[in-house]
Amino acid sequence: MMNSSVEVDALTVRRGRRVVLQDLSLSVGRGTITGLLGPSGCGKTTLIRCVAGTQQVASGSVTVLGEPAGSPANRSRVGYVTQASSVYPDLTARQNLEYFATLTGAGSADVNRALSEVGLTDQASQVTGHLSGGQRTRVSLAAALLARPELYLLDEPTVGLDPVLRRDLWQLFAALTADGATLLVSSHVMDEAGRCDRVLLMRAGGLLADDSPAGLRRAGRSDDLEQAFLTIAEAGAA
């Protein structure tokens, strides 16, 4: 437990009669970027919601930073960025961050830092509802950066971003882990797996693989991570 930020044990989630996650067990190492990859609808968002403590589970357990998922003790220690924008559209980017700063105890210097880290300094005075979808996602990410949490849960944070911004965000993610933070990042873009320390490959609510990018390439017998994933997925189906 000391070497992991998240422990998931025999987790099952159902929606009506449909099983969304089936008997899932995994761990997320401290101070690492763990990629949660797989096609849309495979259960990535549901798993992140379980770690955040916002998802009802049928059975199993999720332990986060030594506490049950959703524990009040972790409210300032876990930053969660959802797929949908979680900021106020009628406030400017800066006003949004200033509001969240009052909740986390952050100061004006933290607001300026967060805006700079996500590349929104020049758009700080723009009303968030007038920003592009990718820019609104970056405002949400900046809000999570304010308190410098120990664990970041990022649900497809690079969707809708151009290649330059995607590169810059991944550089930021690497810097956060260099400072000791842990990141769980979901994506359906396989080339992002190569930027992770470890990769969890999901399909149909189950875990196909839990390995390093190099290990996935070996297991899939391809230097191309997308082709490696297809090979592993086909082997799992067989």
N, C-alpha and C positions, 0 to 999 in steps of 0.2 A: 504493500500500500504506500510506503514511503517513496517509492520510485514512480508512482503513477498519480495522475490528477483525477482520472476517471476510471471506475471499475464497474462494468456491466456484467451481471451474472444471471443467466437463464431468463432473459427478458422476453416477455411476450406481450404484444399489444393487439387488441382486436377492435374493429369498428363494425358493430353489428355482427354478422356471421363471418365477415372477412378477417383473416389473420394478416395484420400489417407487418409485424415483426414476430418471428418464431424462434423462441428459445435461443436468444442471441447472447453471447458472452464475448467480452473484449475488454481491453484496457488501453488507456491513453497515457503515454509516458510524460513525465514532467519535463518542462523545458524543451518540448519538441513541437514541430508542426506535423499533425496527423491529418492526412487527407481522407475524406469520406467520399468515395467516388462510386458512380454507378448511374444507370439510366434514370430518367425522370420516372417517378412512381415506385422506385425500389424501396423506399422507406427511410431515405436519408434525413428528410425534415422531421419525420416522426421520431427518429432516434435522437436528433438534436433537441427536440422538445422534451424528450424523456430526461436528458442530461440537464436541461434547464429547469426541470421540475414542473413543467406546464402541461404535461401529457398524462392522462390517466392510463395506468398499466393494468394488465390482467394478472400477471404474475412475474416473479423475478425481482431483482433489486438493482438500483443505480446509486453508487456512492461517488460523491464529488468533493474533492479536497478533504476527504475524511469524514464528510457529513452526508446524510441522505440527500438526494437530489431535491432541490427546492427549499432546503433549509434556510431559515432566516439568517443564520450565521454566514451564509455565502452571498448575501445580497450585494455586498460591496466587493466581493472577491471574484465574481463571475460576470463577464460582459457578454451579452447575447444580441447579435444582429440578425434579425429575421429577413426572409426574402422580401416581404412587403415593407415599404417604408414605414418606420416607426417614429417619425418626427412630425411636427405640426406644420401643415402646408401654408398657414397664414402668417407664420413668423419667418424672419430671415434666418439664414444659416447660423449667423452669430447669435441671434436671439434664442434659437433652439438650444444651442450649446450653453448659453448663459443660464437658461432655465434648468437644464440637466445638471449644470455645475452646482446650482444651489442644493440639489438633491444629494449630490455626492460629496460636497464639501470642497470641490475644486475651485480654483481662483481664475482670475482673468488671464494670467500667464498660461494656465492649462488650456483655456479656450483657444488662445492664439497658437499654442503648440499643436493642438489637435487639428485645427484648421489647416495648418501648414503641412502636417503629416499626411493628410489625405488630399492635398493639392487644391484646397478651396479658399485660400486666402483672398484671391481676387474676386470670388463670388460671395464673400462673407455677408455683404449687405443686400444680397438678392433674396427676394421672398422664395422660400423653399418650394412652394407650389409651382413656381415658374421655372424651376430648374429641370434638367433632363432626368430621366429615371436613374441613370448611372450616377449623376451628381447627388440625387436624393439618397441613394444608397451610401454614398460617401459621407453625407451628413450623419446618417445613422451610425456609421462606423466611427466617425469622430466623437459622437456622444459616448460610445463604448470606451473610447481611448481616454476620456477625461480622468477617470479614477485609477487608471493603470491597474486593472484587475489582474489576478493571477491566472485566470483561465478565460480565454475568448472562445465563444461559440459563434461561428460565422457561417451562415447558411447562404451559400452561393453568392459571396460578396462581390465577385467580379463580373456577374451577369450584366450585359449592356455596356461594358467598358471597352474602350479602344485598346489595342495592344500595348501602347505606351503606358497608359494608366494601370493596366493589369500588371505590367512589369514593375511599375513603381510600388503598387500595393504589395506585391510579393516581396519586394525588397524591404518594405516596412514590416511585413510579417516576420521575416528573418531577423530583423533588428529587435523586434519584441521578444523573440525566443532567446536571442543573445543576452537580453536583460533578465532572463529567467522565466518569462511567461510561457504558458502552454496554449497552443492553438488547435482547435478542432475545426477544420474548414471543409465544407461540402462543396462539391462541384460535379458536373456531368461532362466537363471538358478534360479529356484524358491527358493532354499535354501538361496540365497543371499538377498531375501526380508526380512528375519528375522534380518538382520544387519542394516536395514534402520529405520529411525524414522517414515517415512510415505511411503506408497506404492501406486503408480498409476498403476492399472492393465488395460492393453489395449488389445483390440481384434478387428481386422478388421477396424482400423481407429477410433474406438470409445473408450470411457472410461467406463470400467466395474465397477470399484471400486476406491475409493480414501479414504484410511483408514490406520490406524496403523497395524502392523503385528498382534497384538492381536485382533484387530477388524476384520481383514480378517479371522482369525481362527474362531471367533465367527460366522461371517456371513456364512462361508463355513462349519461350524459344524465339524471341524477337526483340530487337533493339527498339522497335516502335511500341510504345506503351498501349496504344489503342489496339494494335494487333495482338499484343500479349494478353490484354483483357479479353478479347474475343476468343482466343484459344483457351484461356482458363474457364471462361463461361461455357464454352461448348463442352469442355471436359466435365465440368460440374453437372451440366444437363444430362450428359451420357451416364 
